[in-house]
């Protein structure tokens, strides 16, 4: 893992994007199954 430097900002945004991407992959199936099984208001 880079500790600052020229790639400090890039790696930080890459980690943030990776976390958001993983959360998106995990939450989309759960959200869709919840929407299909419960009434949507």
N, C-alpha and C positions, 0 to 999 in steps of 0.2 A: 504494500500500500504506500502510495506516495505521501510524503510528509511536507505539504506545501510545495513551493517552487512554481514552475511554469504550468504544471498540470494540476495544481491544487484545486482550482476552481472547477476544472473539467471533471476530475475524479469525484468531486463532491456532488456535482449535478448528476453524474453517472450513477452514484450510489442512491441518490434520491429517486431518480427515474427507475432504478431497479426495484427499490422498495415499493414504489407506487405500482409498478407493473405486476409484481408478485401479489400485492393486495388486490389489484384489479382481477387477476386470474382466479384468486380464491373467492372473492366476493360476488362475482358475476353469476356463477352457478347457484350459489346460495340465495342470491337476490331473486333470480328468475324462478327458482322453485318455490320461494316464499310468495312471490306474486301470483303464481299459477294456483297455489293451494289456498290462498286467502283472498277474500274480496278486495278489489282495489277501489278506494274512494277518491 
